[in-house]
Amino acid sequence: MLKPVDASNAPAAKGYAQAMEVRHPGRLLFISGQVPVRADGTVPDGYEDQCRQAWANVIAQLNAAGMGLDQLVTVTVFLAGRDGIDAYRAVRAEVLGDRRVALTCILPAIFDAGWLVEIEAIAAG
């Protein structure tokens, strides 16, 4: 149902897919930006812990819909600065393992100054 697509005449992707083909999705889940806030309202310190929390929140939304990481099609991550890229990549690799999804990374000013990361995603299943 989900198939990574990487055109041979475009730059190679490293750890993600350039595109994802969804055949007969059945269901689509659009996950709003998940911020690094725990259910109790606290925010972890540092990029690595905030990335883990944002991913935990993405996984919680997937699970609530009866889906999992294998149904992820695309992920958009917003980082507060370039200094968080390596931490984000490490946590993403830890969470996704060998799974490849379409991926975009943006470095904007994030809504809350205490948040270093926000992740939104689309899943199909």
C-alpha positions as CSV (number, residue, x, y, z in Angstrom):
1,M,0.0,0.0,0.0
2,L,2.8,2.5,0.8
3,K,5.8,2.6,-1.5
4,P,8.9,4.8,-1.3
5,V,9.7,6.6,-4.6
6,D,13.1,7.9,-5.3
7,A,13.7,9.3,-8.8
8,S,17.1,8.2,-10.2
9,N,17.6,11.6,-11.9
10,A,17.2,13.6,-8.6
11,P,19.4,13.9,-5.6
12,A,19.5,10.7,-3.4
13,A,17.7,10.9,-0.1
14,K,19.6,9.9,3.1
15,G,17.4,8.2,5.6
16,Y,14.1,9.2,4.1
17,A,12.1,8.9,0.9
18,Q,11.9,11.7,-1.7
19,A,8.2,10.7,-2.2
20,M,5.7,8.2,-1.0
21,E,3.1,6.5,-3.2
22,V,-0.2,5.6,-1.4
23,R,-2.3,3.0,-3.2
24,H,-5.9,2.7,-2.1
25,P,-5.3,4.4,1.3
26,G,-8.6,3.4,2.8
27,R,-8.1,6.0,5.5
28,L,-6.0,9.1,5.8
29,L,-4.9,10.6,9.2
30,F,-3.7,14.2,9.2
31,I,-1.8,14.8,12.5
32,S,-1.6,18.4,13.6
33,G,1.8,19.7,14.7
34,Q,2.8,17.8,17.8
35,V,4.8,19.9,20.2
36,P,7.2,18.8,22.9
37,V,4.7,19.0,25.8
38,R,3.9,16.1,28.1
39,A,0.3,15.3,29.0
40,D,0.9,17.0,32.4
41,G,1.8,20.2,30.6
42,T,5.6,20.2,31.3
43,V,8.2,20.7,28.6
44,P,11.5,18.7,28.6
45,D,14.8,20.5,28.3
46,G,17.0,20.4,25.2
47,Y,16.6,19.3,21.6
48,E,17.0,15.5,22.2
49,D,14.3,15.2,24.9
50,Q,12.0,17.6,23.1
51,C,12.3,15.6,19.9
52,R,11.5,12.4,21.8
53,Q,8.5,14.0,23.4
54,A,7.2,15.4,20.1
55,W,7.6,11.9,18.5
56,A,5.9,10.3,21.4
57,N,3.0,12.7,20.8
58,V,2.9,11.7,17.1
59,I,2.9,8.1,18.1
60,A,0.1,8.7,20.6
61,Q,-2.1,10.2,17.8
62,L,-1.3,7.3,15.5
63,N,-2.2,4.8,18.2
64,A,-5.4,6.7,19.0
65,A,-6.5,6.2,15.4
66,G,-5.5,2.5,15.4
67,M,-2.4,3.1,13.3
68,G,1.4,3.0,13.9
69,L,4.6,4.2,12.5
70,D,4.3,1.9,9.5
71,Q,1.4,4.0,8.2
72,L,3.4,7.3,8.2
73,V,3.5,8.8,4.7
74,T,5.0,12.2,5.3
75,V,6.5,14.1,8.2
76,T,7.2,17.9,8.5
77,V,9.4,18.9,11.3
78,F,9.9,22.5,12.5
79,L,13.2,23.2,14.4
80,A,13.9,26.4,16.3
81,G,17.5,26.5,15.0
82,R,20.2,24.6,13.0
83,D,21.8,23.6,16.3
84,G,19.0,21.0,16.7
85,I,19.4,19.2,13.4
86,D,21.8,16.5,14.6
87,A,19.7,15.7,17.7
88,Y,16.6,15.6,15.6
89,R,18.2,13.2,13.1
90,A,19.4,10.9,15.8
91,V,16.0,10.8,17.5
92,R,14.2,10.3,14.2
93,A,16.5,7.4,13.3
94,E,15.9,5.9,16.8
95,V,12.1,6.2,16.4
96,L,11.7,5.3,12.7
97,G,14.4,2.7,12.4
98,D,14.5,1.6,8.8
99,R,11.2,3.1,7.9
100,R,11.4,5.7,5.2
101,V,8.9,8.5,4.8
102,A,8.7,11.7,2.8
103,L,10.3,14.4,5.0
104,T,10.5,18.1,5.2
105,C,12.5,20.1,7.7
106,I,11.8,23.9,8.3
107,L,13.7,26.3,10.5
108,P,11.0,28.9,11.5
109,A,10.3,30.9,14.6
110,I,8.2,28.3,16.5
111,F,4.9,29.4,18.2
112,D,6.2,29.1,21.8
113,A,9.7,30.3,22.5
114,G,10.2,27.3,24.9
115,W,9.6,24.8,22.2
116,L,12.5,23.7,20.1
117,V,10.6,21.3,17.8
118,E,7.2,20.6,16.3
119,I,6.3,17.6,14.1
120,E,3.3,17.2,11.9
121,A,2.5,14.1,9.8
122,I,0.2,12.3,7.5
123,A,-0.5,8.6,7.7
124,A,-2.5,6.2,5.5
125,G,-3.8,2.8,6.3
